[in-house]
């Protein structure tokens, strides 16, 4: 089984936790982006929501297409957000929705690229595959 989906808009990374009044909390922008990932998954899953992959091992492929500056001629994105923080935001958005826990993720293929033009809309593309038959 494979479920793929897109999250439209500039990809965001997981922000560091904040501290206030002796409490630790996740910034609102991060929570909102994780919710956006969750909703995009549930829309694409259409019937496989609510732990679609159960307790099976899963493999994720994540491609972040970032907004390109007009003067930039590169393909690979070397700007913020950091790729590892994008991956964390995706995992936390899918945790408890696509799978019971992100400890089930046995492989991740992730890359940051610039959109093909400065006018293109940035987005995040995610594919989740059942990793049971990987032989690992």
Protein Blocks (a to p, Z undefined) as FASTA:
>chain_A
ZZddddedjdddddddddeehiacddfklmmmmmmmmmmmmmmnnopgghlnmmaccddd
ddddddddfklcbfbdcbdcdfklmmmmmmmmmgoklpmblklpmbdcddddddfbfkbc
cddddddddfklnoZZ
